Structure formats: structure tokens, C-alpha cells
Amino acid sequence: METLNFILPPSNYVAVMPQIVLVATALIVLMIGIFKKLVNASVIGYTALAGSLVALTCVFLSGQQAGPSATFAGMVLNDGFSFFLTLVICMIIVLTILVSLNYGRFFENIKSGEYYALVLFSGVGMIFMATAGNLILLFVALETMSICIYALTGFHKDQLRSGEAALKYFLLGAFGSAFLLYGFAFIYGATGSLDIIKIAGFIKSHPQILHFKFLVAGLVLMIAGIGFKISMVPFHMWTPDAYEGAPTSITGFMATGVKAAAFAALIRVILVPLAPMEHSWVTIMWVAAFLTMTVGNIIALVQDNIKRMLAYSSIAHAGYILLGFVAGTGLAQAGMLFYLMVYAFMNIGAFAVVALLCKKGEEFNSISDFAGLGFKYPALGLVMSVFLFSLAGLPPTGGFMGKFYLFTQALRSGYIWLVVAAGVNSVISMYYYLRVVVIMYFKPQPAENAIVLNSVSPGIVIALAAATTAVLIMGIFPSYFLSLAGNSIFSLM
């Protein structure tokens, strides 16, 4: 009888060590959750935190390898780009868990093993989106991330708006996934491959295919599919409801981790294989950038709920980041990565402050709830002001430097009117950001709805201190971080 020999392709497990650690930690957390009555509930959160810190350490180990490489038969790419995005995502996971440790003091269901396991599993999906070398792996990673986020959005099972937000997010996310999968199918039909590097090689060696309708259709559908995840207009409808209904600790995770992973996927599938089609997608990105930043900022002006205001703010920031696509230069794309990193710190920091201002079973989400915060809790008012100044793009914060790099590169590429529109939008955004600062420092706190911080965990203090320090360092000493982002983009190219 003839025997079958299975030959496994060469595999570099160091390249996927952060994902392995996160999966193992998620499984351990689930097991601890089963015996929740026998152990202190805080053990679950601290176990998740320990695992995420180990995964963050493993990122540096995987980044020490010489030169870009592909492993697992080309499914996973290990290069500077994957290192940078994996680093950002792991930092987001660590900060989210630190915030959740304090948030769980107000909501018992947050202390469950399922909550932390979903955070870790979604982080694994985000990392694989950044490292995927094959469209199938990219789609599986996207769905892994999305399904976990859908569940986390509706984690407040006793609140109607949380379930409603999860349902809306799920239904619209399913449409986005369908668009993306159809786009991949068209790309496969045009090139005969799902491997990103092979697709790039095929298009380069067959320039006549650039006008093939299947390829153009695949491009448009992929932009639409990923556009749902980055909250790009007109695919932004789910964002304010999902952000408002989700637990605040998860809202910050959605606003940063999902956006970082989605932009990583957009860069992987557009800039690498479809770079010769720039004439086809640059106009789409120009219009999308203009509409996204304008719609996000204008609607944010009239919001009284701070989570909805930050939701529309995140839509506007997606528009700013799209400037890097339009500009098309290597430095512009490095500016995109720099902006994603600083955006992660300033946005998670802002949502961490919102998550801190809770009482048992209730969140303070109205902007008016922040009245008098700056004088009653000066440290908290100061760090919130730093995050809002950075979101507005004021010096000496990282948000200012991020906008400076993106606007400068777009201007050098000749997109003057788009930069003018971005500048006007930045001025508009200052109103609703500074409005919160004015309320914190110039409006007295009503006695009937006074905010009292009963207890603050060391975790959220560390998270706020780390986020504030990172935002200021990236604003005052940006060159190292921009160099790191630039090296990651050049390794991708």
C-alpha cells in the first residue's frame, strides 16, 4: 500500500509568537472564568494583562529578525510594516485591559473571562490583518476581529441601547464583509492568485490588465468593504450608535484597534499589489477623504453625548489619515502610520477618562456631566485637556505633528484644495473639542449630578500616564517615531 507523506512548509513561529501568546492567554482566561467562584474576579483581568504584556515583549523579538520575510507558505509576512502595526495593536490591547480593570468595578459583567477572552481574540484578528500575505487569511482575520467586536459591543446585556448597537454593527458589518469578499473574488478572477505578492508580480508583468473591468471592480469593492471598518463616508452609519452602546472601555478599543487593523489591510491590498492602478483609486480616495473629514466634523458640532461626539471625531480623523493615500508618497504613508500610533494613545486616553467617570451601573456620557471636573479633579482635567488638544491638532502634542506631516505631504503632491479643506475642518473641530475644556474649567458642577471618584485602580492611572506621556513625547520629539514609521513603509514597498 502506498503511503502518503505530508510535507509541511517551512514555518517561522517566532513571527507569529505574539498571536500565539494572545490565543493561549485567552484560553487560560476562559478556564479561570469557569472557576470564577473559587478565585478573585480580578485574577481574570490581571491574567489577561500579563499575557498581553508578554505578547508585547514578543513583538520586539519577532522584529529583531533580519530583513523582510514570508512564512507559512506566504500566508504571513514578517517585515517592518507588520512589526510597526503589531506593536501599535499590542499597545492598544494592553491599554484597553488596564482601563477595563477599573471599568469592571462599576459593571460586574466586565469581570468575566468571556470579556477579556473576546478582547484578546479580537486582538489576534487585528494582528493577522496587519501581517496577512494572502487575501483568504486577511478575510479570516477580519471576521475573527469583527465577530469578537460585535459581541463586545452588546456586552451590557441589561441595556437596550447596547443590544441595539451590536445588532446595527453586525448587520452593517456583514454587508461590509460581503463587499470585501466579492472584491477579493474579482481580484482572483483577474489575476488568478490570492497571494498579495504574486498579485503584485502578475500586474507588474501584465500591464495591459490595468484596464480590465474585473480588476477595477475588485478595487472598488475592496475599498467599500474596508471603508466600513475605518468609518469612511458613506459607510460610517454604524459608528455613533455602536460607540454609544458599547462599554466605554470597548469603545476606545474599537476606535483605535479596529481602525489601525483596517488601515493596515487597506495599505496591504491597495498600495502593494494595486499601486500601478493609482489613477483609478486616487480620485476615490480624494472624494472619500474630503467627505469623511467634513461630515464627521460638522455632525460632531451638535452632539451632546461625549461618546457620540468622539465617534464623529473618529470619522473625521479617518478622513485626515486618507490624505496619505491621496498624496501617494512614501513620507505621506509614513505619516499615516505615525498618525495611527498617536491617534491610538490620544483616543484611548480620552475614552479612559470617560470610562473613569462612572458610578455603579451608570455612565456619565453627557458633555454637561464634565462641568467643574477641571477644578474638582485637576489631574484628570489636565490629562483630558491634553488628549482633546491633541485630537484638535494643537502643539505641542502628537496630534499636531501627525496632521503637519500629512498636510505637508499632500501639499507637496499638489492637492492644495484638499489641504485647504482639511485645514478648515481642523479649525471646525477645535470648537467641539475646546467646548469640553471650557465646560470642565468654566462651568460649575451641579450638586444633584456631581461626579465622585470612589475608587481608582492603579491600572487606569498607569494607562492615563502612559497615554499622556506618549502624546506629548510624539509631539515634542517626533523624529524617532516618524523614522520608525518610514522604515516600516519602505520595507513594505
N, C-alpha and C positions, 0 to 999 in steps of 0.2 A: 504494500500500500504506500502510495506517495505521500510524504509528509509535507505540511505547509510550514514555511518559515516566515515569521513576521519580523520584518526589519524596521525598527523604529528609527526615524530621522534623528540626526544629532540635535540634542536639546540642551540649552543653556538655562538651567534652573535658577541661576543667580539673577538672570534678567527678570524673572517673574517672582522673585523672593518676596517683595512687598505684598503682592496679591496672595501668595501662599500664607503668609503670616496673618493677613486680614481674614482670610477664609477660616483658618484654624482658630483664630480668636473668636470669630462669630459663632463657630460650633461650640467652643468652650462656654461662651456666654449663654448660649441656649441651654446647655446642660446644667449650668448653675441655676438658670431660671426655673428649671423643673423642681429643684430643691430649695426654692426661694424661702419656704417657711423655716428651713433649718439654718439658713445663713442670713447675715445682714444684707438688706437690699442694696446698700451702697457698694458691696463687693462686686456686683454685676457691672456697675459703671466703671469702677476702678480697674477691673479686669480688661474691659474694652479699651480704657485709656492706656493701660500698659501695652496691650497688643498693638495699638495704633502708633505708640512711640517706638516700638521695636520695628514696625513696618517703615516708619520714617527713617530710622537708622539704616535699614536695609536699602533704602533709596540711594544713599551715598555709596554703599558697597557696590551696587549694580552700576553706578555712574563712574566708577573707577576703571572700568574696562576700556581697553584701547580701541578707539575707532568705532564707527557705526557698524552694526551687525544685525543679521536676521536669524531668528531661531524658531524651532518648532515648525520646520518646513516653510519658513517665510511668513508664518501667521503672526508672529510677534516681532516688532522692530525695537532694537536697543540702540538708541542714538541720543544725541544731546537734546533733541526735541522731546523725546519720551521722558528723559531724565528731568527736564525742567517742569513738564506738566505733572509728572508723578510726584515730584517734590511739592508743588503747589497743592495738589489734591490731598496728599497725606497731611499737610499742614492744616488744610480745611477740616479734615476728619478729626484731628487732634483738638482743634479749637471748638468744633461742634460738640464733642464729647465733654470738654471742660464746661461749656455753657450748659449742657444737659444735666450735669451733676447737680448744679444749683436749681435748674428749672424743675427737676424731679422733686424738689422739696415742696413745691406747690401743687403738683399733679402726680398722684400716685402711679398712674399707668405708665408714666415715663420711666419708672424704675424697673420695668420688666425686661427680661432678657430679649424678648422679641424686638423691642425698640432699638436696643444697641446692635443687635444682630442685623437688623434691616439697614441701619446706618453703615455698618461695615461692609455688608454685601453690596450696597449701592456704591460704596467707595471702590470696591473691586471692579464693578462695571465701568466706573468713570476712568480708572487707570487703564483698563483694557481698551477703552475708546481712544485714549491718547497713544497707546503703543501698538494698536492693530495694524498689521500689514496686509490684511485681507478683508474684503468687504463683508464676508459672512461673519467673521469674528467681530467686526465693528458693529454689525446689526445685533448679534447676540449680546454684546456688551451693553449696547444701548437699551435693549429690553431688560437686561438684568438691573441696570440702574433705574429705569423708568418704573418697573413693577414695584421695586422697593420704595421709591419715592411716592408712588400712588398710595401705598399702604400707610406710609408715614404721614402723608397729608391728612388722612382721615383718622389719625391715631386718637384724637379726642372723641371717642365713640359716643360720649354723652352729649355732645354739642352738635346741633343740627347743621350749622354752617360748615363744620369740619367735614362731615359726610358729604354735604353738597359740593364742597370744594374738591374733594377726592374724586367724586363722580364726574364733574366737569373736566378735571385734569385728565382723568382716564379716557374719557370719550374723545376729547380733542387730541390727546397724545396718541391714541390709536390711529386717528386719521394721519397724524404726522408720520408715524411709523410706516403706514401703508404707502404714503408718498415716497418715503425714503427707499423702501423695498422695491417699489416699481422703478425708481431711478437706478438702483443697482442692477435690476433686470435689464434695463435698456443699455446700460454701460457694458454688461456682459454680452448682450446681443451684438453690440457694435465692435467690441474688441476681442471677444472670446476668452476673457480671463476675469477673475475676481481678485487677483493679486495686484496690489496697488503699484508695485514696482514694475511688474510686467505690463500693466495697462499703460504706464508712462512710456515704457520702451516701445510698445506697439504703436502708440500715437506718434511718437517721435520718428519712427521708421516708416510710417504711412501717413504723411501729412495731408493726403487727399481726403482722409476720413474726417477732418475737422468740420466739414460742412454736411456730414451725414446726419440725417434727421434723428436717428436713434440716439446718437451721442448728444445732440443738443437737448433732446427731450430728457435724457438721463440727467444732464447737468441741471436743468430747471427743476426737476422733481427732487433731486438731492438737496438743492438749496432750499426748496419748500419744506422738505422733511426735517432738515436740521434747523431751519428757521423757526419751527415750533419750539424747539428746545432752547434756543437763545432768545426767545421772546421778540423775534423780529416782526415788525408790522408788515403785513396784516395778519400774522399768525400769533398775536400776542394776547388774544381774548381771555385765555385761561389764567393769565398771570395774577391780576389783582385778587380774584376770588380764591385762587389756590394759596397765595401768600397770606391772605387774611385768615382763612380757615385752618391752615396748618398750625401745629405747635410752633411758637416763635423760635425755638431752638432749631427746628427743621426749616423754617422759612429762610434763615440765614444760610443754611446748608444748601437749599435749593437755589438761592440767588447766586451763590458763588460756585459750588461744586458742579452743579448741572451746567452752568454757563461755561465754566472752564473746560469741561469734557466735551461739550457741544462745539465750542470754538476749536478745540484740538481736532475733532473729527472733520470740521469744515476745512481746516488748513490741510489735513492729511489728504482728503479726497478731492480738493479743488486745486490747491497750489502745487501739489506734486504731480499727479497724473494729467491734470487738465490745464496746466499752465499755458500750453500753446493756444488754448481757447479763450485767452484773456479778452479778446474783442467781443466775445459772446456774453461773458459774465460781469464785466466791469460796469456796464450800464445798469444791469440788475442791482449790483451792489451799491451803485451811486444812488439810485432811487430808494433802495431799501434803507441805506444809511440816513438819508435826509428825512424820510417819513418816520423812521423809528425814533430818532432823537427828537423830532418835532412833536409827534403825537405823545410820546412819553412825557415830555416836559410840560406841554400845555395842559394835559389832563391832571398831572400831578399838582398843578397850581390850586385846584379846587378841592383837594382831598382833606378831610378832617381826621381820617384814621391814619395813624402813622405807618402801619404796615402796608396799607394800600398806597400811601404816598411813596414809600420806599420801593413798592412794586413797580409803579410807573417810572420811578427813578431808575430802576434796573433796566427797564425797557430803553430808556434814553441812553444809558451807558452802553448798551449793546450797539446802539447807533454810532456812538463815538468809536467803539472798537472796530466797527466795519470800515472806518476811514482807512485803516491799514490795508484792507483788501483793495480798496479803490486806488490807493496810492501805488501799491504793487511793488515797492522797493523792498530790499532786504531789511533796511533800517526801519521802515514802516511796519513790517511784520514783526520785527523785534520789539517795536513799540507796543504792538498788540499784546505780546506776551508779558511785557513789563506792566502794562495796564491791567491785565488779568490778575497778576500777582498782587498789585497794590489794591485792586478792587476787592479781592478776597479778604484782605485784612480790614479795610475800612467798612465793608458791608457787614461782615460777621461781627465786627466791633459794635456797629450801630444796632444790629439786632440783638446782640448780647445785652446791651443796656435796656432795650425794650423788654427782653426776657427777664431781666433782673427786677423790673418794676411790676411784680405780680403779688397778689395775695392769694390765699388758699382757694383754688378752683376758679380764679378770675384773673384776667389780664388787663393791664392798663394800656389800651390801644389808641385812645383819643389823643390828639395832639394837645388838647387843653389839659390833659392829665399831667403834662410835664411842667405845668405852671409852678414857679418857685423852686424847681429842682436844683438850679444852679447855686442857690444860697443855702438850701437845706442840706444838700449833699454836694459840696464844692468839687470833690474829686470826680464824682460821677458826671456832674455837669461839664467839667473840663474835658474829660475823655470823649463825651458825646459831642462836644463842640469841635474837637479835633477831627472826629470822623465826618461830621457834617461839612466842615471846611474842606476836607479832602474830597468828599463827594462833589462839592461845588467847584472844585478845582482852584482853590486859593493857596498861595505859597504860605509857608514852606513845606507843604505836605506832598506825599507821593502822588495824590490825585492831580495836582498841578503839573508835575513833571510828566506824568503819563499823557495828559492832554497836550502838553507842549510838544512832546516827541511826535504824536500822531498828527497834530495840526501842522507842524513844520514839514513833515514828510509829504503830507497831502498838498501843501502849498508848493513845495518844490516840484511835485509831479504835475503841477498846472491846474489843480482843481480848486481854483480861487473861490468860486461861488459856494462850493460845498463847505469850504473852511469858514467863509463868512457866515453861512447858516449855522455851522457848529458853534462859532463864537457867539452868535445871537442866542442860541439855545443855552449855552453856558451861563449867559447873563440872566436868562429867564429862570434857570434852575436855582440861581442864588436866592431868589425870592422865597421859595418854599423851604429851602434848607435853613436860611437865616431866620425865617419865621419861627422855627422851632427854637433856635438860640434865643431870640427875643422873648419868647414865652417862658423859657427856662429862667431868664435873668430879670425880666421886667414885668412879669405878671405874678401877682400874689397867689399862693396856693390856697384853694378853698378848703375850709375846715371840714366840710362834710365829705370831701373826697380826697383827703390827704394821703400821700404816699408814705408808708412807713416800711423801712427795710428791717424786717425782723431778724433775718439771718442771711449772711453772705458766705458762701463756701469759698475756700481758698482757690478752687479750680477756676471760678469765674473771675476772680481777682487776677490770677495768672493770665487768663485769656485776654482780659482787657488791657493789662500791662503790656503783654506781648504784641497785641494788635496796634496799640497806640505807638509803641516804640518802633515797630516796623513801618508804620505810615510816615512817621517823622524821619526815620533814617533814610527811607527811599525818596523822601523829598529833599533832604539836605545833602545826602551822599548817593546820588542815583547811578553813578557811573558803573559801579560793580554789578549792580542788578541788570542794567541795560547791556553790559558786556556779556553777562551770563545768558540773557535772552537772545542776544545777537549770535552767540556761538551756537545756541540750540537751533536757530533758524538756518544758519549756514550749514550745519550738519544735515539738516533736513533736505536742503537743496542739493 
